[in-house]
Amino acid sequence: MNIPDKFPAVLAAAAMGVYLLVVVGATTSLTEAATACGGWPACGDGAALPTATEGWIALGHRALAVAVGLLVALSAALAWRNGADRRVRAALALALVVYPAQAGVGALVAVDGLPAALGSVHLLLGVGIFGAVLAALAWWLESETGVPDDAPDDFEPGTDDLPPIEDAPEPEIPSATLPRLKATAAAYFRLMKPRLMWLLCLVAAAAMALAGGSGFTPRVVAATLAGGALSIGASGTFNHVLERDVDKRMQRTSDRPLATDLVPVTNALAFGGLLAVASLALFWTVNPLTAALGLVAIAFYSVVYTLVLKPNTVQNTVIGGAAGALPALIGWAAVTGEVGGGGVLLAAVIFLWTPAHFYNLALAYKDDYERGGFPMMPVVRGETATRRHILWYLGATLVAAVALAAAADPLGALYAVVGVAVGGVFLWTVVRLHYEQTEGAAFRAFHASNAYLGLLLFAVVFDALVV
């Protein structure tokens, strides 16, 4: 990768440094540490060293705050030196002004100069600083790498102008009996979109672990995860049925089971219906609310997303993120019998993560989506706008993860470290995507987004159940 200026690297480091302070401050680990180091800038009378591990954590947080503050100041200085545009300089100036105020609020809370409840003000100011630095990074990247007029002006949603079906690629289908039987069995498995199962089931597992309580039993966990896997299989199967004609015209989907006639449409419908019934039956053994949410999830992805959103609006990915967020509500409802705040916050993380994740794939397969008549963001708004939206939604995802940490008591140091470390990797791949603008860079960011969410959810489960 060739980045002609190190300014975006400094900005990205400053953003993640601020984020580290914010997410650690939002977890229970720092809340406990603050009580063990009540002075300022050190403990006791303000000059004493800590006497417990928790106190050292608090003191380390303050030392890190000084280092990150210097990094923000360096970012602002580089912005002026490099002739950054007004928006970038204004955002960094705002961060510089708010930073000492935010530190001051934290100091007053630590020495009991302010009610502890005002610690939320300290946290909100930190989120504001993070937003300002991230905005500066987004605007710099757009001004340096973007092409303002790269949006197509002749695309219309829908499939009226698709290439004729006879021009579709012709995948090879085994003709011998045994190979064809093996291919057919594999085709039914592929209909269920198994690649989605592990991540969405992990979302449900994280929600159940967060909810905890007497409802968190092996039977409930097993029934919910099995029902979730089957509901994902049903949704995927119905999606294959409804998009079979378009799949034949797109390179990335032309080898799907229904596109190659390995599975007849009637058989696929029956298979999807069987999966749906089995899924809802398992959910019903947990509680009626879980079954109702499972039905909503199947209907939303199969009908609302596939038939209404995906072929008709550029916001299909954003609104469609609700399909991936529903497992969080299902998991929470399975354990508690209600839709609780923790489940809603976890769902918000998934909802905001979805565009930051999928827009990378949309960039990699832009031509294919255009060939299929789907109004994906890069097809309708252009690649520059898509890269901008990836960064904004990544920032929103990180903020939602902070809100989850602040509201969910079990989350602590592991969640904070994993969120910052993998979030930083995700952010850096997005920065590289702005400069490289290649299919490989898009796939790199796509895989980084998967790693971010997967490891964050594992950290949620581990923090809630083990730590």
Secondary structure, DSSP 4 states (H G I P E B T S, - for coil): ---S-SHHHHHHHHHHHHHHHHHHHHSHHHHHHHHT--SSSSBTTTTBPPSSHHHHHHHHHHHHHHHHHHHHHHHHHHHHHTT--HHHHHHHHHHHHHHHHHHHHHHHHHTTSS-GGGHHHHHHHHHHHHHHHHHHHHHHHHHHH--TT-S-SS--SSSTTPPPGGGS-------SHHHHHHHHHHHHHHHT-HHHHHHHHHHHHHHHHHH-STT--HHHHHHHHHHHHHHHHHHHHHHHHHTHHHHTTSTTTTTSTTTTTSS-HHHHHHHHHHHHHHHHHHHHHH-HHHHHHHHHHHHIIIIIIIIIITTT-TTHHHHHHHHHHHHHHHHHHHHHSS--HHHHHHHHHHHHHHHHHHHHHHHHTHHHHHHHT---HHHHT-HHHHHHHHHHHHHHHHHHHHHHHHH-TT--HHHHHHHHHHHHHHHHHHHHHHHH-SHHHHHHHHHHHHHHHHHHHHHHHHHHHT-
